[in-house]
């Protein structure tokens, strides 16, 4: 009977581990995707700002 209890306890720990690990991986994946998206958005904004400042310099020189 003791081995059945050990097996049940090990199964319960395995289920908790899988659920927690899956939840942590989902959260980490969300933050990674959000960071990549914000980084790409920052690069786009920098390029737009450079183009806008270059065109305003050309307009002021003409």
Secondary structure by P-SEA (a helix, b strand, c coil): caaaaaaaaaaaaaaaaaaaaaaaaaaaaaaaaaaaaaaaaaaaaaaaaaaaaaaaaaaaac
